[in-house]
Amino acid sequence: MSELSRDALLGIVRDVWERHDPVPEHLVTSMQAVAALAASDLDVELMELVEQASELAGARGSSSYTLRFVHGDTDLLLRVAVDGDRSRVDGWVVPPEPMTVRALPEQTPARHAAVVTDTGRFELTDLPLGLLRLRLEPHDATRPAFATPTFEI
């Protein structure tokens, strides 16, 4: 048995990796869309995902999971429920403040919006499955809008 060169060994590893864990088809276009949005709207700051939990619910294929994002002193808790080919996001902004939350699905031009209640709660219903971002627009004009990173439903 002869020794493989470094390039030959890396070529074998690359082939195995590409065969068993290929790059998702939508990844390049998704990253380009995120970069284009960031370049076109420099005032949008991103929240940071700090927690993610999953749970299965029901016997009909519905599921839900929880995401938590933090941006400065604003905490955003999301419960994402998926049922078939549609989803629902229930959210809470802490501390509560008047703002509009817009769902920005990647593949669909339709955008859903909700106003945060005085308790910090909002809901977005009938959302398509796929990649999604939420843009939070405070009603206080002195506060800039900010957004979650793209996440997948």
Secondary structure, 3 states (H helix, E strand, C coil): CCCCCHHHHHHHHHHHHHHHCCCCCCHHHHHHHHHHHHHHCCCCEECEEEEEEEEECCCCCCEEEEEEEEECCEEEEEEEEEECCEEEEEEEEECCCCEEEEEEECCCCCCEEEECCCCCEEEEEEEECCEEEEEEEECCCCCCCEECCCEEC
